[in-house]
Amino acid sequence: MPERKVYKDYEESDVREVIDQGRPYNWTDLILFLQEHGLTTHHITPGETAHMIADAKQAMKDNVPFPHNPEQAFRIMKSHRNPELVRQEEQYWIQKTNEYEKDRSKREHQA
């Protein structure tokens, strides 16, 4: 059930993986990488993606400089959590995950 994966929060290792893979220069780059690769990044669940996007958006809105150090990014993102923004991202990623799973199922049946 994809919805359960959407409520899983991220850990420092998830932020490290995203920064290592995406090589973001700023919060916008991090958000765009997650939006583009959030359903296909191997070790990151839709919930971790949703929570990272919400927290990065809030840090950006709060004009916090982007740290290139994953540990610092993790601490900043967690300290700038906006529960309403998290809820919005969770709802979006529930829908996106369901659509992705439906499309993947169709492709498997056609193969």
N, C-alpha and C positions, 0 to 999 in steps of 0.2 A: 504494500500500500504506500504509494509515493507521499501521501500527506504526512505520514509519520516522519519521513526523512526531512521534511521542511521545518520541523521544530527543533532539530538538532543544532546546537550552537557550536561555533568553531573554537579551535584551540590555537595556541601559538604555532604549532607545527603546520597548521593549515595556512596561516598567514605567510609563514616561511616558504611553503610550497608555491603559493600564488606569486609571491615576490620573485622567487627564483625562476619560475616559468615565464611570468609576464614581463619581468624587468620594467615595472612601472616607474615613470619619472615623477608622477604626482598622483593625487587622489583620483583625478579623472581617469588617468591611464589604468589605475587599479580597478576602478568601477567598470570601465569598458572591457577590460580583460575578463573580469568575472561574468559580466553580462554575455559576452561572446562564448566563453568556454565553461560556464558554470555547470552545464549538464554533461560535459564530456571530460572534465578533469577527473582523473582516475580516483583519487582518494578523498575528494571533496563532495559532500552531499548537497542537495539543493538547499537544505536548511542552513548549512554552513555558508553557502554562497549568499543566501538571502540576508543572513545576519551580518556578514562582512560588508555587503553592499550598503546596507542600512547604516552601519556604523561609520563606514568610510564617507558616505554622503553627509552624515552629521558632522564629522570631523572637518570636512571640506567647508560646510556651511559655517562652522565655528572659526574658520580661517586658521586652522592649525597647520603649521608647515608639515609637509610630507617627509617622514623619516625613511631612509633607505634601509635601515636596520629593522629586520623583522620583529625582534623583541620589542623595540620601541613602538613600531607600528601597531603591534598587538595591544600594548598597554594603552596607547592613545585611543585606538578604536573602541576598546572595552570601556574606557572612561568617558566616552562621548555617546554612549548608548541612548537612543531616543525610542522608548517602547512603541510609540505610535508608528514611527517609521519602520521599525522591525515588523510590526503587524502587517503593514502595507506590503512590504517586500515578501513576507511569508505568503500572503494571499496571491500575489503575482506569481511566485515560484510554484505554488500548488498548481495553478492553472498551466503554467509553462511546462512543468514536469508531466502533468497528465497528457498534454498535447504531444510532448516528446515520446512518451511511452506508447501512445496510440499510433503515432507515425512509425515508430520502430517495430511495433507488432505487425503493422500492415506490410512493411518491407520484408519481414521474416516470412510472412505467409506467401508473399509473391516470389520469394527465392526458391 
